[in-house]
Amino acid sequence: MVHVVPQILKARPYQAGKPIDELAREFGLDSSKIVKLASNENPLGMSPKARLNALKAVEMSALYPDANGFDLKASLSRKLDVPQAWITLGAGSNELLELIASAFLTVGRSAVFAQYAFSVYAQATLRTGADSIVVDARDFAHDLDAMSRAVRDDTAVVFVANPNNPTGTYLSPEKLEAFIAGMRSDVLIVLDEAYNEYLPDDKQYDSVAWVKRYRNLIVTRTFSKAYGLAGLRVGYSISAPEVADFLNRIRPAFNVSNVAQAAAIGALEDQDFREQTFRLNKQGLEQLFTGFRKLAIPCVDSCGNFILARFGAYSSRVNAYLLRHGIIVRPMDGYGLGEWLRISVGLPDQNALLLETLERALDEA
């Protein structure tokens, strides 16, 4: 018998949203009519500029991609006004979170993160052998004061998401910067901004300026959500160059494909698509919140592209009904939220279909 690392026995595979083809096989449904509202993907797909760049890059797929991602880093450098040495590329921000854990956590160290935070924080910490310090949420949001108090002498990393997945909650920049400023300088603060592009102007803040001010801060972002490139797996982080250097020492070679890099450059250039995505999401949130209120479904205010909604003891039955009728949403049992479902914002007709089907599901439940 082979000898596995002990903490792997405690790990659980990441539970992704059910694929469309899997549901079609399971219930004999037409896959073209299935609506997937489970994984916070962009219902508009990818931008025209990103698609054009990706198709051109496919022609060069027999060659390895640029391992350092020079052109993509150059585009990000211009957009963010930081040197390329501050940027690290990953196969989605998920890989960057794993790299951070590998670089800064080990047996004898600890990481702090909030209850109801992205499950990868716990999984990445577990795999390093470090201790997880999980701080109780307050109203489904990060309790920053409690998280500050939870930091121990052996704490090396603190994970914070804004907006938070899966709850959609938002931390004000005043509270967030005070938290960062009050942290010990030897503790790395990871600010996960996977849903940053969905924030309205009055909630936006300049986290890149914070990175310049606080050398122990790293910001992670992704092209998987608002940019519509979830299937291509590309994300990036912004940090002090010494932190980026540590990550690049263990970053897998060629971890971001040439197609993903090219598509990301096109996505960055497509301002019209980003504005269309923001408007659609804003309208979709309003549509869903209005529908949930009419159906008396409690939910958490969201600043992302999804809503966490409570169905109580009927949650699993409602989810099963939706699946039978070709709608995929995300059960939250793995987060200790068994009475809740997370529902991504779709196109207007998809949102309307969801609400109509939910009404029937609740009647049956």
C-alpha positions as a printed NumPy array, in Angstrom:
array([[  0.   ,   0.   ,   0.   ],
       [  1.351,   3.427,  -0.929],
       [  1.752,   6.014,   1.851],
       [ -0.319,   9.13 ,   1.281],
       [  0.36 ,  12.403,   3.085],
       [ -1.896,  12.305,   6.198],
       [ -3.749,  15.565,   5.531],
       [ -4.865,  14.284,   2.109],
       [ -7.067,  11.77 ,   3.926],
       [ -8.971,  14.717,   5.413],
       [ -9.343,  16.559,   2.107],
       [-12.466,  16.432,  -0.006],
       [-12.636,  16.973,  -3.769],
       [-13.905,  20.391,  -4.817],
       [-17.617,  20.184,  -5.6  ],
       [-18.165,  22.114,  -8.801],
       [-21.56 ,  22.994, -10.237],
       [-23.211,  20.086, -12.078],
       [-22.23 ,  20.129, -15.787],
       [-25.003,  20.6  , -18.34 ],
       [-24.209,  17.361, -20.181],
       [-24.29 ,  15.372, -16.938],
       [-27.776,  16.637, -16.109],
       [-28.938,  15.919, -19.663],
       [-27.767,  12.298, -19.369],
       [-29.233,  11.899, -15.887],
       [-32.773,  12.996, -16.779],
       [-32.849,  12.51 , -20.544],
       [-33.101,  16.257, -21.161],
       [-32.197,  18.324, -24.21 ],
       [-28.87 ,  19.909, -23.228],
       [-29.578,  22.973, -25.384],
       [-32.577,  23.815, -23.169],
       [-30.83 ,  23.389, -19.807],
       [-30.178,  26.585, -17.839],
       [-27.065,  26.55 , -15.665],
       [-27.169,  29.076, -12.822],
       [-24.744,  27.297, -10.518],
       [-21.183,  28.455, -11.148],
       [-21.339,  32.265, -11.407],
       [-20.327,  32.212, -15.068],
       [-20.99 ,  35.141, -17.395],
       [-24.28 ,  34.425, -19.217],
       [-23.075,  36.589, -22.112],
       [-20.165,  34.237, -22.713],
       [-16.835,  35.738, -23.748],
       [-16.31 ,  39.098, -25.402],
       [-15.96 ,  39.296, -29.211],
       [-12.399,  40.617, -28.867],
       [-11.447,  37.801, -26.515],
       [-12.944,  35.217, -28.883],
       [-11.104,  36.639, -31.904],
       [ -7.789,  36.617, -30.038],
       [ -8.388,  33.07 , -28.807],
       [ -9.131,  31.758, -32.314],
       [ -5.944,  33.308, -33.666],
       [ -3.931,  31.809, -30.797],
       [ -5.276,  28.304, -31.491],
       [ -3.184,  28.278, -34.654],
       [ -0.049,  28.383, -32.471],
       [ -1.167,  25.625, -30.091],
       [  1.564,  23.24 , -31.242],
       [  4.027,  25.545, -29.487],
       [  4.413,  26.077, -25.763],
       [  2.975,  29.355, -24.49 ],
       [  5.14 ,  32.159, -23.167],
       [  5.912,  30.807, -19.7  ],
       [  6.229,  34.328, -18.299],
       [  3.121,  35.686, -20.038],
       [  4.9  ,  38.858, -21.152],
       [  2.132,  40.292, -23.368],
       [ -0.642,  39.635, -20.853],
       [  1.455,  41.039, -18.023],
       [  2.191,  44.096, -20.163],
       [ -1.542,  44.655, -20.706],
       [ -2.236,  44.243, -16.984],
       [  0.706,  46.479, -16.108],
       [ -0.716,  49.308, -18.234],
       [ -4.228,  48.841, -16.857],
       [ -3.179,  48.63 , -13.203],
       [ -0.187,  50.995, -13.31 ],
       [  2.166,  48.535, -11.63 ],
       [  5.422,  46.985, -12.882],
       [  5.179,  43.567, -14.508],
       [  7.283,  42.171, -11.655],
       [  4.29 ,  42.744,  -9.351],
       [  2.025,  40.458, -11.393],
       [  1.77 ,  36.67 , -11.155],
       [ -0.354,  34.655, -13.588],
       [ -2.346,  31.587, -12.616],
       [ -4.754,  29.062, -14.083],
       [ -7.615,  31.03 , -12.572],
       [ -7.259,  32.79 ,  -9.231],
       [ -7.899,  29.355,  -7.707],
       [ -4.373,  28.237,  -8.622],
       [ -2.934,  31.434,  -7.161],
       [ -4.648,  30.727,  -3.845],
       [ -3.097,  27.249,  -3.882],
       [  0.337,  28.71 ,  -4.704],
       [  0.04 ,  31.195,  -1.849],
       [ -0.76 ,  28.404,   0.582],
       [  2.157,  26.321,  -0.691],
       [  4.592,  29.218,  -0.432],
       [  3.639,  30.573,   2.973],
       [  1.924,  27.804,   4.956],
       [  3.32 ,  24.617,   6.462],
       [  3.07 ,  22.459,   9.57 ],
       [  3.372,  24.697,  12.617],
       [  1.765,  27.707,  10.942],
       [ -1.871,  28.789,  10.678],
       [ -4.241,  30.607,   8.341],
       [ -7.246,  32.702,   9.303],
       [-10.413,  32.965,   7.219],
       [-14.122,  33.504,   7.737],
       [-16.963,  31.057,   8.108],
       [-18.882,  30.854,   4.793],
       [-15.79 ,  31.88 ,   2.83 ],
       [-14.578,  30.281,  -0.401],
       [-13.931,  26.59 ,   0.26 ],
       [-10.516,  26.661,  -1.422],
       [ -9.053,  28.595,   1.539],
       [ -9.709,  25.643,   3.829],
       [ -8.646,  23.019,   1.297],
       [ -5.418,  24.787,   0.369],
       [ -4.532,  25.288,   4.029],
       [ -5.305,  21.677,   4.885],
       [ -3.027,  20.332,   2.186],
       [ -0.039,  22.233,   3.593],
       [ -0.506,  20.759,   7.074],
       [ -1.123,  24.203,   8.566],
       [ -3.949,  24.915,  11.036],
       [ -7.173,  26.546,   9.838],
       [ -8.611,  29.199,  12.142],
       [-12.22 ,  29.698,  11.055],
       [-13.838,  32.843,  12.445],
       [-17.618,  32.943,  12.83 ],
       [-19.359,  35.137,  10.272],
       [-21.504,  38.082,  11.311],
       [-24.698,  38.34 ,   9.235],
       [-23.082,  36.02 ,   6.666],
       [-20.167,  38.456,   6.274],
       [-16.564,  38.639,   7.456],
       [-16.229,  39.848,  11.05 ],
       [-12.936,  41.699,  10.573],
       [-12.523,  42.627,  14.24 ],
       [-12.924,  38.99 ,  15.274],
       [-10.554,  37.895,  12.526],
       [ -7.912,  40.336,  13.801],
       [ -8.292,  38.93 ,  17.303],
       [ -8.032,  35.362,  15.968],
       [ -4.546,  35.898,  14.523],
       [ -1.986,  33.887,  16.5  ],
       [  1.78 ,  34.107,  16.775],
       [  2.031,  31.286,  14.222],
       [ -0.408,  32.854,  11.743],
       [  1.2  ,  33.37 ,   8.347],
       [ -1.78 ,  34.042,   6.046],
       [ -5.197,  35.684,   6.331],
       [ -7.735,  35.172,   3.525],
       [-10.393,  37.834,   2.879],
       [-12.844,  37.884,  -0.043],
       [-14.61 ,  41.044,  -1.2  ],
       [-17.293,  40.53 ,  -2.419],
       [-17.516,  37.191,  -0.673],
       [-18.42 ,  33.898,  -2.288],
       [-20.869,  32.234,  -1.584],
       [-22.724,  34.917,   0.388],
       [-22.214,  37.984,  -1.831],
       [-21.498,  40.238,   1.155],
       [-19.368,  43.372,   0.865],
       [-16.767,  45.003,   3.107],
       [-16.442,  48.788,   3.016],
       [-13.011,  50.12 ,   1.98 ],
       [-12.705,  52.008,   5.28 ],
       [-13.104,  48.854,   7.354],
       [-11.003,  46.8  ,   4.985],
       [ -8.029,  49.163,   4.925],
       [ -8.152,  49.571,   8.702],
       [ -7.978,  45.778,   8.967],
       [ -5.005,  45.633,   6.606],
       [ -3.19 ,  48.501,   8.325],
       [ -3.637,  46.88 ,  11.728],
       [ -2.223,  43.51 ,  10.707],
       [  1.292,  42.424,  11.666],
       [  3.706,  43.026,   8.81 ],
       [  4.809,  39.374,   8.774],
       [  1.271,  38.113,   8.071],
       [  0.349,  37.909,   4.391],
       [ -3.15 ,  39.254,   3.717],
       [ -4.822,  37.723,   0.662],
       [ -7.574,  39.94 ,  -0.734],
       [ -9.619,  37.768,  -3.101],
       [-11.411,  40.027,  -5.597],
       [-12.886,  37.472,  -7.986],
       [-16.105,  39.522,  -8.184],
       [-14.583,  43.002,  -8.081],
       [-15.877,  43.959, -11.542],
       [-19.493,  43.664, -10.376],
       [-19.153,  46.431,  -7.804],
       [-20.913,  49.705,  -8.687],
       [-18.924,  52.931,  -8.752],
       [-19.953,  53.93 ,  -5.229],
       [-18.513,  50.68 ,  -3.855],
       [-15.286,  50.565,  -5.854],
       [-11.957,  51.183,  -4.117],
       [ -8.293,  51.178,  -5.145],
       [ -6.84 ,  47.975,  -3.735],
       [ -3.823,  48.306,  -6.046],
       [ -2.866,  51.472,  -4.173],
       [ -3.047,  49.438,  -0.96 ],
       [ -0.616,  46.89 ,  -2.397],
       [  1.836,  49.742,  -2.974],
       [  1.345,  50.885,   0.617],
       [  1.27 ,  47.52 ,   2.421],
       [  3.954,  45.073,   1.298],
       [  2.203,  42.154,   3.026],
       [ -0.946,  42.462,   0.888],
       [ -1.64 ,  40.394,  -2.227],
       [ -4.741,  40.901,  -4.388],
       [ -6.044,  38.015,  -6.506],
       [ -8.4  ,  38.435,  -9.452],
       [ -9.795,  36.252, -12.218],
       [-10.967,  36.361, -15.814],
       [-13.479,  33.586, -15.065],
       [-16.417,  35.721, -13.969],
       [-17.101,  39.151, -15.475],
       [-14.651,  38.549, -18.332],
       [-16.377,  35.289, -19.319],
       [-13.28 ,  33.091, -19.581],
       [-14.065,  30.443, -16.953],
       [-13.243,  27.566, -19.292],
       [ -9.832,  28.962, -20.235],
       [ -8.543,  29.216, -16.644],
       [ -6.65 ,  32.472, -16.287],
       [ -6.237,  34.768, -13.293],
       [ -3.608,  37.03 , -11.799],
       [ -2.343,  38.498,  -8.566],
       [ -0.85 ,  41.866,  -7.671],
       [  1.731,  41.968,  -4.92 ],
       [  5.083,  43.363,  -3.874],
       [  7.767,  41.93 ,  -6.19 ],
       [  9.35 ,  39.83 ,  -3.449],
       [  6.004,  38.074,  -2.848],
       [  5.546,  37.554,  -6.601],
       [  9.055,  36.111,  -6.779],
       [  8.227,  33.478,  -4.155],
       [  5.094,  32.456,  -6.079],
       [  6.917,  32.275,  -9.396],
       [  9.509,  29.933,  -7.9  ],
       [  6.81 ,  27.267,  -7.473],
       [  4.393,  28.269, -10.234],
       [  4.04 ,  25.391, -12.736],
       [  5.727,  26.031, -16.074],
       [  3.309,  27.031, -18.852],
       [  0.41 ,  27.151, -16.376],
       [ -1.606,  29.575, -18.527],
       [ -2.101,  28.472, -22.123],
       [ -1.421,  30.646, -25.144],
       [ -5.149,  30.668, -25.948],
       [ -6.017,  31.808, -22.417],
       [ -3.386,  34.552, -22.46 ],
       [ -4.544,  35.856, -25.831],
       [ -8.214,  35.792, -24.82 ],
       [ -7.445,  37.64 , -21.585],
       [ -5.666,  40.404, -23.499],
       [ -8.705,  40.78 , -25.745],
       [-11.028,  40.808, -22.734],
       [ -9.024,  43.593, -21.1  ],
       [ -9.385,  45.693, -24.244],
       [-13.156,  45.196, -24.526],
       [-14.574,  47.924, -22.313],
       [-17.968,  47.791, -24.05 ],
       [-18.364,  44.12 , -23.115],
       [-17.474,  44.784, -19.474],
       [-20.031,  47.586, -19.287],
       [-22.663,  45.353, -20.894],
       [-21.836,  42.615, -18.376],
       [-22.181,  45.038, -15.458],
       [-25.542,  46.385, -16.676],
       [-26.93 ,  42.921, -17.323],
       [-25.865,  41.725, -13.868],
       [-27.337,  44.782, -12.137],
       [-30.669,  44.276, -13.894],
       [-30.544,  40.543, -13.207],
       [-29.977,  41.028,  -9.496],
       [-32.951,  43.396,  -9.343],
       [-35.086,  40.921, -11.308],
       [-34.213,  38.022,  -9.008],
       [-34.518,  39.991,  -5.758],
       [-37.95 ,  41.257,  -6.844],
       [-39.046,  37.726,  -7.714],
       [-37.731,  36.277,  -4.453],
       [-39.61 ,  38.906,  -2.461],
       [-42.851,  38.012,  -4.245],
       [-42.248,  34.351,  -3.43 ],
       [-41.306,  35.202,   0.192],
       [-37.868,  33.636,  -0.236],
       [-35.322,  35.144,   2.195],
       [-31.946,  35.991,   0.668],
       [-28.682,  37.788,   1.452],
       [-27.953,  41.142,  -0.204],
       [-25.37 ,  40.479,  -2.883],
       [-22.639,  42.513,  -4.548],
       [-21.597,  39.64 ,  -6.809],
       [-23.298,  37.952,  -9.763],
       [-25.251,  35.494,  -7.621],
       [-27.711,  35.394,  -4.734],
       [-27.75 ,  33.151,  -1.665],
       [-31.406,  32.242,  -1.041],
       [-32.953,  30.3  ,   1.844],
       [-35.468,  27.497,   1.257],
       [-35.34 ,  25.993,   4.729],
       [-36.142,  22.326,   5.166],
       [-37.335,  22.201,   1.543],
       [-33.968,  23.151,   0.038],
       [-33.022,  19.695,  -1.266],
       [-36.511,  19.093,  -2.653],
       [-36.539,  22.451,  -4.414],
       [-33.108,  21.736,  -5.878],
       [-34.241,  18.306,  -7.089],
       [-37.333,  19.821,  -8.718],
       [-35.229,  22.425, -10.515],
       [-32.854,  19.742, -11.799],
       [-35.718,  17.63 , -13.142],
       [-36.921,  20.689, -15.021],
       [-33.524,  21.547, -16.488],
       [-32.285,  24.282, -14.149],
       [-28.99 ,  23.902, -12.302],
       [-28.345,  25.912,  -9.137],
       [-25.786,  25.32 ,  -6.383],
       [-26.593,  23.512,  -3.109],
       [-24.648,  24.913,  -0.167],
       [-24.352,  21.836,   2.082],
       [-20.568,  21.904,   1.817],
       [-20.547,  25.348,   3.404],
       [-22.751,  24.371,   6.339],
       [-25.668,  26.14 ,   4.644],
       [-27.904,  23.172,   3.928],
       [-31.079,  25.278,   3.901],
       [-29.718,  27.585,   1.212],
       [-29.14 ,  27.537,  -2.547],
       [-26.781,  29.841,  -4.442],
       [-28.242,  31.073,  -7.707],
       [-26.191,  32.8  , -10.408],
       [-27.617,  35.682, -12.399],
       [-28.573,  34.601, -15.915],
       [-30.039,  36.282, -18.964],
       [-33.454,  37.938, -18.389],
       [-35.413,  35.017, -19.866],
       [-33.358,  32.524, -17.828],
       [-34.047,  34.47 , -14.632],
       [-37.75 ,  34.563, -15.478],
       [-37.804,  30.805, -16.135],
       [-36.07 ,  30.18 , -12.823],
       [-38.631,  32.238, -10.901],
       [-41.564,  30.521, -12.649],
       [-40.097,  27.087, -11.942],
       [-39.323,  28.028,  -8.346],
       [-42.925,  28.967,  -7.761],
       [-44.048,  25.532,  -8.928],
       [-41.274,  23.857,  -6.918],
       [-42.366,  25.598,  -3.718],
       [-45.984,  24.606,  -4.317],
       [-44.94 ,  20.973,  -4.7  ],
       [-42.558,  21.075,  -1.713]])
